[in-house]
Amino acid sequence: MKLVSYLKDDQAQLAVLVDNVLYDMELIHPDTPGNMGMFLNYWDDLFPIVQAAELGLGEGQVKLSRGIPAGSVQLLAPVPFPPSCRDGYAFRQHVAAARRNRKVPMIPEFDQYPIFYFTNHHSIQGPGDIRCMPDHFEKLDFELEVAIVIGRPGRNIPAAEADDHIAGLMIMNDVSARTLQMEEMLLNLGPAKGKDFSTVTGPWLVTPDELAEFEVPCKEGHTGKSWNLRMQCRVNGVSVSDGNLADMDWTFAEIIERASYGVDLFPGDIIGSGTVGTGCFLELNGTGKLGDPNYQEQWLKEGDIVEMEVDGLGILSNTIVREDSNLSLLAIKKR
């Protein structure tokens, strides 16, 4: 099942997507809430009801005349107002390449435990414009990821049971202002301002049952589900990144286990996978310069269209726009 949040009467409306047509949740069943937050809070009760109705729509057994084309509305982030957003660091290929490009050895702790950081859950957005300040354009980058959404709350969740807490998967672009990020992380705290202005998710949330055909064994020595989903990113129609979700070393289940240690996870919490191998310009530029000192770095600029496509999860499209402001943190820092 594909769950969509879109703008209706200046509010977030929850709908089910079937054959590129949106059906408001109230049409599916009159007792279901019309927003994603409330729906996730009653996940165990409501999901079976909506799943049965959605199956009827797909098979033509249920006729609903008030569906609307998905392309005729403004899509929002599937979970417009998440309680929190964590981002993992699960792809060894990306971590190893980034460290190689900085001429430092692979850090052994990567293979000992999964890590994550918190980002600004109020800056979650969906398809459409990404508004950027002047400093953001100093090495502006995409990061190609997949994220999960928690549907069943829990605390101290074992990895062997953690997949049962996942409501669905969606594409995630962890947009990054690299100059701000690298400057502030010299103080060993962050990332913060380099990350907190935009995290893009969408275009919809896909429930795990719909991805069953893509399931593959996880990496040896790990626990949890893995999915064979090709991940691609295009900038202005040109392919820049190509990876696979199955290349995750740490599984979402293992990240949930660590995230929930002594902590309550709540419905709607978002957890990103971290960047897939080749999944950002920072890595690609570093690799390019290793082989060619004259390699021309590439970064996102105003007007660029970033498209991320993941098998089974759809296409997430955004346009980079400039905010009407000349304020610069880099310019006003003390010397």
N, C-alpha and C positions, 0 to 999 in steps of 0.2 A: 504494500500500500504506500502511496505517495501522499504526504500531508503537506499542505501549502498554506502559508499565511500571505494575505494580500490586503491592499488598502481599499477599504470600503467605508464610505461616509466618514472619512478621516480617522478610522479606527482599524486595528488589525483584525481581519476576519479569517477564521480557519476553514479550510476546504479540503476536499479529497480530489485528487487529480486522476481522471480516467480518460484515456484516449485523447489527451490534451484538452480536456474539458474540466472545468472546476465546478464542483458541487458543494455548496455551503454545508457545513456540518449539520445545521438544523434541518436541512432537507434529507440528509441521510437518516437521521433519527431525531425526533423532536426533543428528546431529553438530553441530547449531547450539547456541551457548551460550544460557543462560537469562537473561542480563543484557545491558542495552543497551551498557554500556561495552565488553565483550568483542566483542559483535556489530559495533560500529562499528570496532573495531580490525582486523577481518577483513572489512571492507565489500565490497571488490571480489570476494572469494571467495564470501561467503555471500549477498549480496543476490540474485544471479541464481537461486540455489537456492530461496530463500524466496519470491521473486517468482513462480516457476513453480508452487510448491505453493499459494500464495495464490490464484493465478488458477484453479487446479483447485477450490479451495474455493468461490470465487465462482460458478463455473459448475456446481457440483454434481458434478464428476467425482471429487472426493476427499471421502469421508465420514469425519468425525471426530465421535464421539459424546461426547467429553469437553470440548467447548467450554462456556464459562460466560457467562452474560449480563453485559455490561459494567456494568450498573447494580447488580450484586450484590457488587462489590468496591470497595476503596478505591484509586482511581487516584492514582498518584504523578506527579511530573514525568516526561515522557518520557525525559529523560536525568537520572536522579536525582543523579548525582555527576559533573558536568562538570569537565573540567580547568581551564576558565576560562569567564568570561562577560564579553563586551564589549557595549556598547550604543551604537548609532550615533545620528546626528542628520541623517536623510536627507530629511525632508519640509520643503521650503522654506515651504510654507503655514503650518506650525506655528511655525517659527522667525520668520518675518516677522510673524505675528500676535502672538507673545509680545513681540517687540521693539517693535512698534507700541503695544501695551498699556502698555509701560514708557516710552513716548514717546522712544524712541531709534531712530535709522535702522537699516535693514537692513544687516547687516555684510557687506561685499563678499567676505570670505574664504570665506563659505559656498559660493559658486559656484566656488571655486578648488580645493578638495580636501575629501574626506569626513573627518569626525572621529568619534571614539568615546571612551568612558571605560570603565574596568574597574569592575565591581561584584562583590559578594561571591558567589562561586560556591558557597559553602557554605550560602547562604541561598536557594538555588533550591528551590521547592516547587511542588506541583501543585494540583489542585482541593481545596477544603476550607477550613478555617479559616486566616485570616491573624491571627497573634497580634501585638498592638500594645501598646507601653508608653505611659505617660501622655503623654510628649512627642510621640509619633507622632500623637496625636489633635489636635495643634496644626496645623491645616490639612493633614489627611491626604488624599492624592490618589491616583487611579488614573492610569495612562498606557497607552493602547491602542496596542499594537504587534504586529508579527509578527517572529519570530526564525527564523534558520536554524541548522542544526547541521552542523558539518564532518564529513564521512565519509571523505574522502581527505586524508591529511596533505600538507603542502607548505610551501615557503619561497620568498619572492620570486615569488609567483604572479601572472602577468599577468591583468588583468581579462578579457581575451578567453578565458582558459582557466579562470577561477575558478568558473563555474557547475558545472563537472564535479566540484568538491570539495564540493558541497552534498549532504548525505544527505537532508535534508527540511526542511519548514517547520512551524511551530507558532505558536499564539497566545502572546503575552507581555504580562503586566501588570507594568510597572516601577513598583511601589508606591513612593510618595514622601511623606515627612514634610516639608512645605514650610517650616515655621518653622525646623527644624534645618538644612535644606538652605540656605536663604537666609542664615541667620546665619553658618554656617561658610564659605560661599563669599565672604563679605566679605574673607576672607584669601586669595582667589584660589587656593584649593586645594580640590578636590572635584569632584563631590559625594561625600560619604562617609557620615556617620551618617544623613543624610537619606534614604539609599537602601539601606543595606546590610542591613536587617532582613528584607526579603522581596522576591524577584522570582519571579513566578508564571509558569509555562509549562505548556502542555498544550492540550487534554486528551490529545492524541496527536501523534506526529510523522508527517507526511504526505510521502511520497516525491515528488520532482518529476514522475515519470512520470504520477502520478495527477492532476497539476494542468496537464497539457499543454493541455487545452481552454481554460484560462484565460489562457494566455500572450498577451501583447500587446507591441508595440514599446516599448522604454524611451524616456525623454525624449531629445529631439534633443541631440546632442553627448555622449551617454553610452553606455556599453558594458555589456551584460549582459542577463539575462532580467528581465522584468517580468510581473506577474500581475494580471489584473482581478478582484480579490477585495474585495467589499464588507466593511468593518470597522465593527462596531457595538458600543456599550457601553450597558448598561442598569443602573441602580441601583434596586433594589427594584421592578423591572418597568417603570421609566420610562426611556425613551430619552434619553440625554444626549450621545451622540457618534455620528457617522455619517461615515465616510470611505472611502477605497479605497486598497489597496496599490499600485495603478498610479500613484498620485500621488507615489510616491517619486521624488525627483530623483536622488539618488545611488543606484545599484543595489547590491545585495548583492555583486555581482562586484567593483565598484569599492571597496567597503569591505574586502573580502577582500584585494584588491591592496595597499591601504595597510596593513592589519593584518599582512600577511605580509612586509612589507618588512624584511629583515634578521632575521626572526623565524620560528620554526617554528610552524605551526598543527597541532593534533593532533586526531584523531578525538574527537568529543564536545564540542569547543569550541562555545560558543553565541555568536551575534552577533545583537543586536537591531536593528531598523530605526530606532528612535527613534519619537517620538510622531507619530501621524497628525494632520492638521489637525482641530481640534475635539476632540482625543483626551485632554484632561485638564481638570480643574476650574480649574487655574491659568490656562489660556488662556481658557476659557469665562467665568470670573469677570471677567477683565480686559476681555474684549470687551463683556460685559454692562454693566460700570461706565462704559465709554466712552460708551455711548448713554444711560445712566440713572444719575445719581449715587446714587440710592436703591436701586440693584440689590442684592439680597440674595445675598451669596456663599454658595456651597454647597461643603461638604467632606464626606468620608466620616466616618461615626460608627459607634459600636458597634452591632452587629446588622445593619448594612447588608449586602445581598446584591449583589455585583457580578458581572454576567454579561457576558462578551465573546463576540461571535459573529463569525466570519469565514468567508465562503464557502469551502467545501471543506476547512476546517480544524476545524470543529466549534464547540462552545460551552464556554467555560471559566468555571466558576462558583466564587466564593469568598465566605465570610462573614467580616465584620470582628468580631474578638473582642478583649476586653481581658485582658491578662495580670494575674495576681494580684500586683501590685507597685505601690508608690507612688513608686519611685525616679524622679527627674527630673534630667536633665542641665541643663536650662534653669534649674532652681532652685538648683543648686550652683555655677554658674559664678561666677567672681570678678568683683567690681564695681570 
